[in-house]
């Protein structure tokens, strides 16, 4: 990817769309001091994002979704970002999610990322409001907050419990309703079987 850099004269209300450009690699500092409402790098062929790739940049949204070959995401990939509120890494093949540079994240999308078996401590995302997952085990990781060291004044732990309640409650409610429906169907079937057993003439 060629270098992309802005000066202080550029306004932040721009939206940059580099989707579908066959980009394969984002190196150190390739996106530097970019101030934009959104930067879209979706549906390229990105395989690797190096450390400090977005150094000094300020985004409301960074879209990296649809890069199915993305396997190498440096732990420092987002280090140096001054502001990032919405991150989309859906439909990638990452196996780890960095936490550096994501402390102000409000929305995280990780739909259809089967290679991601483990998430970092949820306590790392103290401002997270919404998370989009495909796989239940991603959501369930938000439950286990008591084993992680508390942040300053217990903020991380309290926030993690709040996040779990907010994000996972709907999934758990849906599962409970499904279990109740199955149980009801089973009970009804058993009742009918007993009825016909006691009334063989029917």
RODREN-321453 format. One line per field, with one value per atom (N, C-alpha, C): residue in three letters; x, z, y. Coordinates in Angstrom, 1 decimal, decimal comma. Atoms other than C-alpha are relative to their C-alpha. Layout:
RODREN-321453
type = ala ...
u = X ...
w = Z ...
v = Y ...
end
This chain:
RODREN-321453
type = unk unk unk unk unk unk unk unk unk unk unk unk unk unk unk unk unk unk unk unk unk unk unk unk unk unk unk unk unk unk unk unk unk unk unk unk unk unk unk unk unk unk unk unk unk unk unk unk unk unk unk unk unk unk unk unk unk unk unk unk unk unk unk unk unk unk unk unk unk unk unk unk unk unk unk unk unk unk unk unk unk unk unk unk unk unk unk unk unk unk unk unk unk unk unk unk unk unk unk unk unk unk unk unk unk unk unk unk unk unk unk unk unk unk unk unk unk unk unk unk unk unk unk unk unk unk unk unk unk unk unk unk unk unk unk unk unk unk unk unk unk unk unk unk unk unk unk unk unk unk unk unk unk unk unk unk unk unk unk unk unk unk unk unk unk unk unk unk unk unk unk unk unk unk unk unk unk unk unk unk unk unk unk unk unk unk unk unk unk unk unk unk unk unk unk unk unk unk unk unk unk unk unk unk unk unk unk unk unk unk unk unk unk unk unk unk unk unk unk unk unk unk unk unk unk unk unk unk unk unk unk unk unk unk unk unk unk unk unk unk unk unk unk unk unk unk unk unk unk unk unk unk unk unk unk unk unk unk unk unk unk unk unk unk unk unk unk unk unk unk unk unk unk unk unk unk unk unk unk unk unk unk unk unk unk unk unk unk unk unk unk unk unk unk unk unk unk unk unk unk unk unk unk unk unk unk unk unk unk unk unk unk unk unk unk unk unk unk unk unk unk unk unk unk unk unk unk unk unk unk unk unk unk unk unk unk unk unk unk unk unk unk unk unk unk unk unk unk unk unk unk unk unk unk unk unk unk unk unk unk unk unk unk unk unk unk unk unk unk unk unk unk unk unk unk unk unk unk unk unk unk unk unk unk unk unk unk unk unk unk unk unk unk unk unk unk unk unk unk unk unk unk unk unk unk unk unk unk unk unk unk unk unk unk unk unk unk unk unk unk unk unk unk unk unk unk unk unk unk unk unk unk unk unk unk unk unk unk unk unk unk unk unk unk unk unk unk unk unk unk unk unk unk unk unk unk unk unk unk unk unk unk unk unk unk unk unk unk unk unk unk unk unk unk unk unk unk unk unk unk unk unk unk unk unk unk unk unk unk unk unk unk unk unk unk unk unk unk unk unk unk unk unk unk unk unk unk unk unk unk unk unk unk unk unk unk unk unk unk unk unk unk unk unk unk unk unk unk unk unk unk unk unk unk unk unk unk unk unk unk unk unk unk unk unk unk unk unk unk unk unk unk unk unk unk unk unk unk unk unk unk unk unk unk unk unk unk unk unk unk unk unk unk unk unk unk unk unk unk unk unk unk unk unk unk unk unk unk unk unk unk unk unk unk unk unk unk unk unk unk unk unk unk unk unk unk
u = 0,8 0,0 0,9 -0,8 1,4 -0,3 0,2 1,8 -1,2 1,2 -1,3 0,2 -0,3 -0,6 -0,8 0,7 -2,5 0,8 -0,6 -1,5 -1,2 1,0 -3,3 -1,1 0,9 -5,0 -1,2 1,1 -7,2 -1,1 1,1 -10,6 -0,4 0,3 -11,8 -1,3 1,3 -15,2 0,1 -0,1 -13,8 -0,2 0,1 -14,5 0,9 -1,0 -11,7 -0,4 0,4 -12,7 1,0 -1,0 -9,9 -0,4 0,4 -12,0 0,2 -0,1 -11,5 1,2 -1,2 -8,0 1,2 -1,1 -6,0 1,2 -1,1 -4,0 0,3 -0,4 -2,0 0,8 -0,8 0,2 -0,1 0,0 0,0 1,2 -1,2 3,4 0,0 -0,2 4,7 -0,1 0,2 3,4 -0,5 0,6 1,7 -1,2 1,1 -1,3 0,3 -0,6 0,1 -0,8 0,7 -1,7 -1,2 1,3 -4,9 -1,1 1,2 -7,9 -1,2 1,2 -11,1 -1,1 1,2 -14,6 0,1 -0,2 -13,9 1,0 -0,9 -11,3 -0,4 0,5 -12,5 1,1 -1,0 -10,0 -0,6 0,8 -12,7 0,3 -0,1 -12,5 1,2 -1,3 -8,9 0,5 -0,6 -6,4 1,1 -1,0 -4,6 0,3 -0,4 -2,6 0,7 -0,8 -0,5 -0,2 0,0 -0,8 1,1 -1,2 2,5 -0,3 0,1 3,0 0,0 0,1 2,2 -0,5 0,4 0,5 -0,9 0,9 -1,9 0,4 -0,5 0,3 -0,4 0,4 -1,0 -1,3 1,3 -4,3 -1,2 1,2 -7,7 -1,2 1,2 -10,8 -1,2 1,2 -14,3 -0,3 0,2 -14,5 1,1 -1,0 -11,9 -0,6 0,5 -13,2 1,0 -0,9 -11,0 -0,6 0,8 -13,7 0,1 0,0 -13,8 1,4 -1,3 -10,0 0,3 0,0 -10,2 1,4 -1,3 -6,5 0,8 -0,7 -5,6 0,2 -0,4 -3,8 1,0 -1,1 -0,9 -0,4 0,3 -2,2 0,8 -1,0 0,6 -0,7 0,6 -0,1 0,1 -0,2 1,1 -0,7 0,6 -1,0 -0,7 0,8 -3,2 0,7 -0,8 -0,5 0,3 -0,3 -0,2 -1,3 1,2 -3,8 -0,5 0,4 -5,1 -1,5 1,4 -8,8 -0,6 0,7 -10,8 -1,2 1,2 -14,4 -0,7 0,7 -15,6 1,0 -0,9 -13,6 -0,7 0,6 -14,7 1,0 -1,0 -12,6 -0,7 0,8 -15,4 0,6 -0,5 -14,6 1,5 -1,5 -10,9 0,4 -0,6 -8,6 0,9 -0,9 -7,0 -0,2 0,0 -6,1 0,2 -0,1 -5,6 -0,5 0,5 -7,1 0,9 -0,8 -4,7 -0,8 0,7 -5,7 0,6 -0,7 -3,1 -0,6 0,6 -4,7 -1,5 1,5 -8,3 -0,7 0,6 -9,0 -1,3 1,2 -11,6 -1,1 0,9 -13,4 -1,4 1,4 -17,2 -0,7 0,7 -18,2 1,1 -0,9 -16,4 -0,7 0,6 -17,4 0,9 -0,8 -16,0 -0,9 0,9 -18,6 0,8 -0,6 -17,5 1,5 -1,4 -14,0 0,3 -0,1 -13,7 1,4 -1,4 -9,9 0,3 -0,2 -10,2 -0,6 0,4 -10,3 0,0 -0,1 -9,5 0,0 0,1 -10,3 0,9 -0,7 -8,2 -1,0 0,9 -9,6 -0,9 1,0 -12,8 0,3 -0,3 -11,5 0,8 -0,8 -9,3 -0,8 0,8 -12,2 -1,0 0,9 -13,6 -1,1 1,0 -15,7 -0,9 0,8 -17,2 -1,4 1,5 -20,9 -0,7 0,7 -21,7 1,1 -0,9 -20,0 -0,9 0,7 -21,1 0,8 -0,7 -20,1 -0,9 0,8 -21,1 0,0 -0,2 -19,8 -0,2 0,4 -21,2 1,2 -1,1 -17,8 0,7 -0,6 -16,7 -0,8 0,9 -19,7 0,3 -0,1 -19,2 1,3 -1,2 -15,7 -0,3 0,4 -17,4 -0,4 0,5 -18,7 1,1 -1,1 -15,3 0,8 -0,7 -14,2 0,6 -0,5 -13,5 1,5 -1,4 -10,2 1,0 -0,9 -8,7 0,3 -0,4 -6,8 -0,9 0,8 -8,9 0,8 -0,6 -8,1 -0,1 0,1 -7,9 -1,4 1,3 -10,7 -1,1 0,9 -12,2 -0,8 0,8 -13,4 -0,1 0,0 -12,4 -1,0 0,9 -14,2 -1,4 1,4 -17,4 -0,4 0,4 -17,4 -0,1 0,1 -16,8 -1,3 1,3 -19,8 -1,2 1,1 -21,9 0,0 -0,1 -20,7 -0,6 0,6 -21,6 -1,5 1,4 -25,0 -0,7 0,6 -25,6 0,1 -0,2 -24,2 -0,5 0,3 -24,9 -1,4 1,3 -28,2 -1,0 1,0 -30,2 0,3 -0,3 -28,3 -0,5 0,4 -28,9 -1,5 1,5 -32,6 -0,6 0,4 -33,0 0,2 -0,3 -31,3 -1,0 1,0 -33,6 -1,3 1,3 -36,7 0,0 -0,1 -35,5 -0,1 0,0 -34,9 -1,4 1,3 -38,3 -0,9 0,8 -39,9 0,2 -0,3 -38,1 -0,5 0,5 -39,0 -1,5 1,5 -42,7 -0,4 0,3 -42,7 0,2 -0,3 -41,1 -1,1 1,0 -43,6 -1,3 1,2 -46,5 0,0 -0,1 -45,3 -0,1 0,1 -44,9 -1,4 1,4 -48,4 -0,9 0,8 -49,9 0,3 -0,4 -48,0 -0,7 0,6 -49,3 -1,6 1,4 -52,9 -0,4 0,4 -52,9 0,3 -0,3 -51,3 -1,1 1,1 -54,1 -1,3 1,2 -56,7 0,3 -0,4 -55,6 -1,1 1,1 -59,1 -0,1 0,0 -58,5 0,9
w = 0,0 0,0 0,0 -0,1 -0,8 1,2 -1,2 1,9 -0,1 -0,1 3,0 1,2 -1,1 5,0 -0,1 0,1 5,9 0,9 -0,8 7,4 0,9 -0,9 10,1 -0,8 0,8 7,3 -0,4 0,5 6,3 1,1 -0,9 7,9 0,3 -0,4 9,7 -0,6 0,5 8,0 -1,3 1,2 5,0 0,3 0,0 4,3 -1,1 1,0 2,6 -0,2 0,4 0,7 -0,9 0,8 -0,5 -0,2 0,1 -0,7 -1,4 1,3 -3,4 -0,9 0,7 -4,4 -0,1 0,0 -4,1 0,9 -1,0 -1,2 0,7 -0,6 0,3 1,3 -1,2 3,0 0,4 -0,6 5,3 0,9 -0,8 6,6 1,0 -1,0 9,4 -0,5 0,3 9,2 -1,4 1,3 5,8 0,0 -0,2 7,1 1,2 -1,0 9,0 0,2 -0,3 10,7 -0,9 0,8 8,7 1,0 -0,8 10,2 -0,9 0,9 8,7 0,9 -0,7 9,8 -0,2 0,2 8,3 -1,1 0,9 6,5 -0,3 0,4 4,5 -0,8 0,7 3,5 -0,2 0,1 3,1 -1,4 1,3 0,5 -0,8 0,7 -0,4 0,1 -0,2 -0,2 1,1 -1,0 2,9 0,8 -0,7 4,5 1,3 -1,2 7,0 0,3 -0,5 9,0 1,0 -0,9 10,6 1,2 -1,2 13,9 -0,4 0,2 14,0 -1,4 1,4 10,6 -0,1 0,1 11,5 1,0 -1,0 13,7 -0,2 0,0 14,6 -0,7 0,8 12,8 1,0 -0,8 14,1 -0,9 0,8 12,8 1,0 -0,7 13,9 -0,3 0,4 12,0 -0,9 0,9 10,5 -0,4 0,5 8,3 -0,7 0,6 7,6 -0,4 0,2 7,0 -1,5 1,4 4,0 -0,5 0,4 4,0 0,5 -0,5 4,3 0,1 -0,1 3,9 1,1 -1,1 6,8 1,2 -1,1 9,3 0,9 -0,8 10,5 0,4 -0,5 12,6 1,2 -1,1 14,7 1,3 -1,3 18,4 0,1 0,0 17,7 -1,2 1,3 14,5 0,2 -0,3 16,2 0,9 -0,9 18,4 -0,7 0,6 17,9 -0,5 0,4 16,9 1,1 -1,1 18,7 0,3 -0,3 18,4 -1,0 0,8 17,1 0,7 -0,7 17,9 -0,5 0,6 15,5 -0,8 0,7 14,3 -0,5 0,6 11,9 -0,6 0,4 11,5 -0,4 0,4 10,2 -1,2 1,2 7,6 -0,2 0,1 8,3 0,6 -0,6 9,5 1,1 -1,1 12,5 1,1 -1,2 15,5 1,3 -1,2 17,9 -0,2 0,0 18,7 0,8 -0,8 19,7 0,9 -0,9 22,6 0,0 0,0 22,2 -1,1 1,0 20,6 -0,1 0,1 21,2 1,2 -1,3 24,6 -0,1 0,2 23,2 -0,9 0,9 21,1 0,6 -0,4 21,2 -0,6 0,7 18,6 -0,6 0,5 17,7 -0,8 0,8 14,8 -0,3 0,3 14,6 -0,5 0,6 12,5 -0,9 0,8 10,9 0,0 -0,2 12,3 0,8 -0,7 13,1 0,6 -0,4 13,5 1,3 -1,2 16,5 1,2 -1,1 19,4 1,4 -1,3 22,2 -0,1 0,0 22,9 1,2 -1,1 25,1 1,1 -1,1 28,5 -0,3 0,4 28,0 0,8 -0,8 30,7 -0,8 0,8 28,0 -0,7 0,8 26,3 0,9 -1,1 29,0 -0,6 0,5 26,6 -1,0 1,0 24,5 0,3 -0,2 24,0 -0,8 0,8 21,2 -0,6 0,7 19,9 -0,8 0,9 17,0 -0,3 0,2 17,0 -0,7 0,6 15,1 0,9 -0,8 17,5 1,5 -1,4 21,0 0,9 -1,0 22,6 0,1 -0,1 21,7 1,1 -0,9 23,6 1,5 -1,3 26,5 0,8 -0,6 27,2 0,8 -0,7 28,5 1,4 -1,3 31,5 1,0 -1,0 33,1 0,3 -0,3 34,6 1,3 -1,3 38,1 0,2 -0,1 37,3 -0,5 0,6 35,7 1,0 -1,0 37,7 -0,3 0,1 38,3 -0,5 0,4 36,7 1,1 -1,0 38,5 0,6 -0,7 41,1 -0,5 0,4 39,8 -1,3 1,2 36,6 -1,0 1,0 34,3 0,3 -0,4 36,2 -0,1 0,0 36,7 -1,5 1,4 33,0 -0,7 0,7 31,9 0,3 -0,3 33,8 -0,7 0,6 32,4 -1,5 1,5 28,8 -0,2 0,2 29,3 0,1 -0,2 30,6 -1,2 1,1 27,7 -1,3 1,2 24,9 -0,1 0,0 25,9 0,5 -0,6 27,6 -1,1 1,1 24,3 -0,5 0,5 23,2 1,0 -1,0 26,5 0,1 -0,1 26,5 -1,2 1,1 23,0 0,2 -0,3 24,1 1,0 -1,1 27,2 -0,6 0,6 25,1 -0,9 0,8 22,7 0,8 -0,9 25,6 0,6 -0,5 27,0 -1,0 1,1 23,7 -0,2 0,1 23,4 1,1 -1,2 26,9 -0,1 0,1 26,3 -1,0 1,1 23,1 0,5 -0,5 24,9 1,0 -1,0 27,8 -0,7 0,7 25,4 -0,7 0,6 23,5 1,0 -1,0 26,7 0,5 -0,5 27,9 -1,0 1,0 24,6 0,0 0,0 24,8 1,2 -1,2 28,3 -0,2 0,3 27,2 -0,9 0,9 24,4 0,6 -0,7 26,7 0,9 -0,9 29,2 -0,7 0,8 26,4 -1,3 1,2 24,0 -1,0 0,9 22,5 -1,0 0,9 20,9 -1,2
v = -1,2 0,0 1,2 -1,3 3,5 0,8 -0,8 6,0 0,9 -0,9 8,0 0,9 -0,9 11,1 1,3 -1,2 14,2 1,1 -1,1 17,6 0,5 -0,6 19,6 0,8 -0,8 21,6 -0,8 0,9 18,6 -0,1 0,1 18,5 -1,4 1,4 15,4 -0,5 0,4 15,3 -0,8 0,7 13,4 -1,5 1,4 9,7 -0,6 0,6 7,7 -1,5 1,4 4,5 -0,6 0,7 2,3 -1,5 1,4 -0,9 -0,5 0,7 -3,4 0,4 -0,5 -2,2 -1,0 1,0 -5,5 0,3 -0,3 -4,1 -1,3 1,2 -6,9 0,2 -0,2 -5,3 1,4 -1,3 -2,3 0,1 0,0 -1,5 1,1 -0,9 0,6 1,5 -1,4 4,2 0,3 -0,2 3,7 0,9 -0,9 5,5 0,9 -0,8 8,4 1,3 -1,3 11,3 0,3 -0,2 10,7 0,3 -0,4 12,5 -0,1 0,3 11,1 -0,6 0,6 10,2 -1,6 1,4 6,8 -0,3 0,5 4,8 -1,4 1,3 1,8 -0,7 0,9 -0,9 -1,4 1,3 -3,6 -0,6 0,8 -6,4 0,2 0,1 -6,1 -1,4 1,3 -8,9 0,1 -0,3 -7,7 -1,3 1,2 -10,5 0,4 -0,4 -8,5 1,5 -1,4 -5,3 0,1 -0,1 -4,2 0,9 -0,8 -2,4 1,5 -1,5 1,4 0,3 -0,3 1,1 1,2 -1,2 3,9 1,1 -0,9 6,0 1,4 -1,4 9,4 0,3 -0,2 8,9 0,0 -0,3 9,8 -0,4 0,5 7,8 -0,1 0,4 7,5 -1,5 1,4 4,2 -0,5 0,7 1,8 -1,3 1,2 -0,9 -0,9 1,0 -3,9 -1,3 1,2 -6,4 -0,5 0,6 -8,8 -0,3 0,4 -9,3 -1,5 1,4 -13,1 -0,6 0,5 -13,6 0,7 -0,7 -11,3 -1,0 0,9 -13,6 0,6 -0,5 -11,5 1,5 -1,3 -8,6 0,3 -0,3 -7,1 0,4 -0,5 -6,6 1,5 -1,5 -3,0 0,6 -0,5 -2,6 1,3 -1,2 0,1 0,9 -0,8 1,5 1,4 -1,4 5,3 0,6 -0,6 5,8 0,9 -1,0 8,9 -0,2 0,2 8,1 -1,0 1,0 5,1 -0,5 0,4 4,5 -1,3 1,2 1,8 -0,8 0,8 -1,1 -1,3 1,1 -3,8 -1,0 1,1 -7,0 -1,2 1,1 -9,2 -0,7 0,7 -11,9 0,1 0,1 -12,0 -1,3 1,2 -14,8 0,2 -0,3 -13,2 -1,0 1,0 -15,4 0,8 -0,7 -12,6 1,5 -1,3 -9,2 0,9 -0,9 -6,4 0,9 -0,9 -4,1 1,4 -1,3 -1,3 0,9 -1,0 1,7 -0,1 0,2 0,5 0,3 -0,3 1,9 0,8 -0,8 4,3 -0,6 0,7 1,7 -0,1 0,1 1,9 -1,1 1,1 -0,6 -0,9 0,9 -3,8 -1,1 1,0 -6,1 -1,1 1,1 -9,6 -1,2 1,0 -11,4 -1,0 1,0 -14,7 0,0 0,1 -14,9 -1,3 1,2 -18,6 -0,3 0,2 -18,4 0,6 -0,8 -16,1 -0,9 0,9 -18,6 0,6 -0,6 -16,3 1,5 -1,4 -12,7 0,6 -0,6 -10,3 0,2 -0,3 -9,5 1,2 -1,1 -7,5 1,3 -1,2 -5,2 1,0 -0,9 -3,7 1,0 -0,9 -2,1 0,7 -0,6 0,2 0,9 -0,9 2,3 -0,8 0,8 -0,6 0,0 -0,1 -0,2 -1,1 1,0 -2,7 -0,9 1,0 -5,9 -0,9 0,9 -8,0 -1,2 1,2 -11,6 -1,0 1,1 -14,8 -1,2 1,2 -17,4 0,2 -0,1 -17,9 0,1 0,0 -18,6 1,4 -1,4 -15,0 0,8 -0,7 -13,6 -0,5 0,6 -16,0 0,5 -0,4 -14,7 1,3 -1,2 -11,5 -0,4 0,4 -13,6 0,0 0,4 -14,4 1,2 -1,3 -11,1 0,0 0,0 -12,1 -0,5 0,5 -13,8 1,0 -1,0 -10,7 1,1 -1,0 -8,1 1,3 -1,2 -5,0 1,2 -1,2 -1,7 1,0 -1,1 1,6 0,1 -0,2 1,9 -1,1 1,0 -1,3 0,3 -0,4 0,4 -1,1 1,0 -2,4 -1,1 1,1 -5,1 0,4 -0,4 -3,2 0,2 -0,3 -2,1 -1,3 1,3 -5,7 -0,7 0,6 -6,9 0,7 -0,7 -4,2 -0,3 0,3 -5,0 -1,4 1,3 -8,7 0,1 -0,1 -7,8 0,6 -0,7 -5,5 -0,8 0,7 -7,6 -1,4 1,5 -11,2 -0,3 0,3 -10,8 -0,5 0,3 -10,9 -1,4 1,3 -14,0 -1,1 1,0 -15,8 -0,1 0,0 -14,8 -0,9 0,8 -16,3 -1,4 1,4 -19,5 -0,6 0,5 -19,8 -0,2 0,2 -19,3 -1,2 1,2 -22,0 -1,2 1,2 -24,4 -0,2 0,1 -23,6 -0,6 0,5 -24,3 -1,5 1,4 -27,6 -0,8 0,7 -28,6 -0,2 0,1 -27,8 -1,0 1,0 -29,8 -1,4 1,4 -32,8 -0,4 0,3 -32,6 -0,3 0,3 -32,4 -1,3 1,3 -35,4 -1,1 1,0 -37,4 -0,1 0,0 -36,4 -0,7 0,7 -37,6 -1,5 1,5 -40,9 -0,7 0,5 -41,4 -0,2 0,0 -40,6 -1,2 1,1 -43,1 -1,4 1,2 -45,7 -0,4 0,2 -45,3 -0,2 0,2 -45,3 -0,7 0,7 -48,0 -0,2 0,1 -48,2 1,1 -1,1 -44,8 -0,1
end
